[in-house]
Amino acid sequence: MARVVIRDLNKKFDAAHAVKDVNLEIRDREFVVLVGPSGCGKTTTLRMVAGLESITSGQVLIGDRVVNELPPMDRDIAMVFQNYALYPHMSVYDNMAFGLKMRRFSRGEIEQRVQEAAEILGIEDYLRRKPRQLSGGQRQRVALGRAIVRHPQVFLFDEPLSNLDAKLRVQMRVELKKIHDRLGTTAIYVTHDQVEAMTLGDRVVVMKDGLVQQVGEPLELYNTPANRFVAGFIGSPAMNFATVQVTEADGALWFANEGIRIKLPAKIGARLRGRVGEQVTFGIRPEDLRIASGGDPTELGFEAVVEVIEKLGSQILLDVKVGSSMMVAAVEPTVRAQVRDRLRLTLNPERLHFFDARSEAAI
């Protein structure tokens, strides 16, 4: 086991600057997830740690060794790929044992390690089968087993669940978490799926355009996003945004646009005291909106027209129009609403978010 340190890491492909000054320390035994949209640089960063991509500038340390010039086989890492990368003509046992045989481990040691990994993964009954005789989930377990038998210092995962169906992805997420808790090996995991990132990671690294936007524990990113991008990327359904004007009236601060006029609680208003007369971006998560009851104070409510209703069983998503903006409200499944209904929504004042209209940084 070992920590991984990334210092001022850069990668350029001709004129394209794919990874820009990434600095990150992954603690010993920690499970860190790199997440972001396609092209954000997360996989390129992982491949530079693995030694599969050359480094333009910066350093990668595994343990206390700078590994920039070391080939992948000398870095003491094991990588699990999206496409399984199994040898089709070999049995499950031979696929898992292949790397150990190449490193000239004894037959007894190979047998012990393969059996231990198979037990952890629940594939003891499949060791004599060929990959074509396995389901997608079973093949991914074999790929995991091939990594586990190595006893590496660091596991690297490159979107290993993206080829699985939705139900199996959920199951494998749980299994991966159990395996990491049992083995305690340092792990770096790349995904574009923010649900995977939130459920798997001890910490999550959000990337965009080659830059790290924020690093933190899952709930830290959810509750206190550093900027509008992180706020919109973390959470499902995504956070609602609207451009509003900050005004002052009746001794209090308000924010308003053509569809909203809401009085700010004093504690939150203090954050916007210097923004009176300016436009800012207002954000609220769908789960922090609800249908107003008769006793709700009017200054925390606004009118909305229902345009789409999504019935998910555990909740209902109401796509509503507020002025010229669209918002989503996640409400109780007992709510009865029809398309074109006019509703009054209210929000949780403790869960308001505001972002600078130009820099998009959180206020």
N, C-alpha and C positions, 0 to 999 in steps of 0.2 A: 504494500500500500504506500501511496505517496501523494503529496500535493503537486498541483500543476500550476505554474506561474507563466503568464503571458505578458510580455513587456513590449509596449510600443509596436505591436505587430502590424505589418502592412503587407498587402499583396496587390501587385499591379499586373494586369494582362494588357501589354502594349499601352494604349491610352486609357484603358479602363482601370480605375482605382477601386478594386473589389472589397478590400478590407483596409480600414483607416484607423491607425493608432489605437488598436484594441489593447486595453490593459485589464487583466483579470487574474485573480488568485483563487484557485479551487482548492479548498482545504482537504486534508487527508480524510478519506472515507466519505466525502461529500458527494451528493448527486446534484449536478448542475445541468440545467437545460438551457440551450441556446434556441431562441424562438424568434420568428419574424417571417415576413412574406418572402416569396420567391425572389431571389436576387439580392437578398439583404447581406450576404456574406457569411452566414452561419456555417454552411457546409464547407466553404473554403477555409474558414478558421479551423474547423475540425480536421480537415485534411492536412493542414500545416502542422497541427499537433501530432498527427499520425505519421508524418513524413511522406505523405503521398503527393504533397504539393510543396514546391520550393518556397522559401520565405524571401520576400523582397527586402524587408528590413525588420528589425526587432529580434526578440529572443523568445524561445520556448524552453522552459525548464521542467523536467519531470524528476521529482525528488530534488536533489541539489545539482543535477547535471544539466548543462545547456545541451540540447539535443538537435540543434539546428542542422548539423552536418551528419547526424547519425541516420543510417537507413532504418526503415520501419521495423525490421526484425530485431534490431538492437535497442529499441526504445522501451521494451518490456510493456507493450500495450497489446490489447486485443480489440479488434473492431468487428462490429456487427452491421451488415449492410442492409439496405432496403430490399434488395433482390435475392437475399439468402446466400447466393454464391456457393451452392453445394455442388459436389461432383456427382453427376447423375448416374455414373456407372459404379459408384461405390455404395456400400451399405451405410446406414446411419452410424454404426460403430466406427467404420473406417473413415468416414467424414470427420467424426469427432477426434479420432486418433491421429489423423494425418499429420498435423503440425508437430505432435509429440514424436512421431516416428522420424520426421525430418530432422528433429533436434537430437535424435539418437537416445531417447529415453528407453529404459529397460522395459521389457514386455510386462513385467509385474506392475511397474509404476503406471504404465499406460492403462492397463486393465483397471487398476484402482481408481485412477482419475476419471476415466470414462464412466465407470459404474456410479461413482459419487455424483457426477454431473447429471447422469440420466435419472438418478433418484431425485435430485433436487427439482428437475424439470418434469418428472412424471412420464418419461419416455422409455422406461426400462423394457417394455414389451415391443418396442419398435426398432431395437438395435440391429436386427438382421434384415430389415426392410430397406428398399431403395427409395430415394427421395420421391420418385413418381408415384409411390404407393401411399404417400402421406398427404394430409390436408395442408392448406397454407399455414395454419397455426402450428401444426406439428413440425413443418419445415423450419419455421422461425425458431421453434424451441431447439431444433438441432443446431441451427446457426448460433444460438446462444450457448448451447453446450460446447460447441467447438471453441468458443471464446473462454468459457469457464474453465475448461481443462488446462488452459495455459497458466492459470494462477497469476495473471498479470498484475502489474502495479495499478494500471488504469484501464477501464473499459471505455470504449468509444462507440457510440450508437448513432448511425446515420439514418434517421427516419425509418426505424426497423418495423414499424407497425402500419405504414401507409398503404401497403398492398392487401391488408386484411379487411374483411367486412366490418361494419360498425359494431356489431355485438362482440365479435372476436377481439376487436381493438380494446374494448372495455375490459374484457377478461384478461388479455395479455398485459394491460397496464397494471392491473392488480398483481399479476404474477411477477412482473418486472420489479415492482416495489418490494414484494416479499423476498425475491432473490437478492436484491441489493441489501435489504435489512439483514439477511442471513449471512451474506458474504462480506459485507462491509468494505467493498472495494471502491476506490475513487471512480466516479463515472461522469462522463460528459455526453450529453444526449442532445441531438439536433432534431427539431420538428418545426413544422409550420402550424401545428395544431395547438392553439392556446389552452385547450382543455387538457391535453396531454401534459403541457408544460406546468400547468397549475397543480395537477394531481400527482405528478411524479417528482418534481424538483424540490430539493431543500432550498435552493435558490434558483431564480430564473433570470436569464440575461436576455433582454429585449433588444433586437438589432433592426436597423433600417438603413439602407443605402451604405452599408459597410461600417456604420458607426454604432457603438453601444449607446442606446437611449437611456437605459436604467438597469440596475442590478439590485435584486432584493428578494426577500421571501415572497411567496405567492400572494398572501393577503396584503403585504405591504404594497405591492404593485397595484392590487385591486383597490385598496382604500386610499392610497396617496400616490397616484401616478405623477411622474415628473413632468410630463408634457401631454399634449393632446393626442399624439400618436399612441403612446402607451395606454392612455385612458380608453381610446377607441379600440385598441387591439386586444387588451385583456378584458375578459368578461363576455358572456354570451347570454342573451343578445347584447350587441354593442351599445356603448353609452350613447345617449342622445346629445346632440350639440345644436346650439342656436346662437346667432349673433345678437347681443343685447346692448343697450345703452345704460350706463350707470348714472342715476340721477339722485338728487337730494330733495326731500320734501317732508314737511311736518316733523322736522327734527330727526329723520331717519333716512337711510339709504335705500333706494329701490333699483331694481333692474327691469328693463322693459324693452319690448319690440312691438310689432303690430298685433301680436297675438297674446302677449304675456305682460303683466305688470305685477311684480311681486316685491313685497317688503322684505328686506334682509334682516334676519336676527342680528342683534348687536354684535355678537361674537364674530359672525362671518362678515358683517359690514366693516369691521375694523380692517380686514384684509384689503378692502376695496376703497378705503377712505381717500387714498390719493388718486383714484381713477374717476372721480366725478366728472361727467361730461364726455368720458371716453367710451368707445366701443370695446367690449371684451367678448370672449366666447364662453357661454354658459353650458355646463354639462350636467346631466342627471341620468343615472342608470334606470333602465326600464323597471327593475324591481323596487325602485324607490319612488315610483309613481303609483297612485291608487285613485279610485273613484271617490270623490269627496262625499262626506256625509253632511247632513244638515247642520251639525254643530261645528264644522270646520271654519276657521277664520278665513274670510274672503281674500285677505291679502296673500294667502299661500295657495290660492287656487287659480285656475284659468280654464277657459272654454276650449273644447276639442271636438272635432267631428270624426266619427269612426269611418275609416275607408276600407280596412281589411281586418278580418278576424281569423286568428290562427289558434285552433283548439288543440292543445298538446296533451290534454289529460290532467297532468299535475298543475297546469296553469293555462291561462288564456293570454295570448299576445294580441293586443289591440294596436293596429297601425292607425294612428290618428293624425289629422291635420290641425296644426295650431298656427293660425295666421297663414303664412306662406310656407311654414316649416313642417316637416314630417317628423313624428316621434313614435316610439314604441313604448307601450305600458304593459308590464307583466302583472296581471291581476288574478285573483282567485278563480278557480274553475267554476264556482257557483255564480259568478257574474253573468247576467243575462243582458246581452247587448246585440244590436243589429247594425248592419251597415247603414250609414247616413244618420245614425243616432247622434244627437248633440249631448255630450257629457261634460261634467265639470270634474277636472282632475286636480288633485292636490299632491304636494311633494313633501318628502322628508327634509326639513330644513337643515338637519345635521349632515346631510349627504350631498350638499351642493358642491359643485366643482367649477372653478373659473380659470381661464387660460388667457394669456396675452394674445391679442388678435394678430400680432405680427410674428413674434418669436414662437408662439404656441406653448411657451413654458407655463407651468402651473403657477397661479398667483397664490 
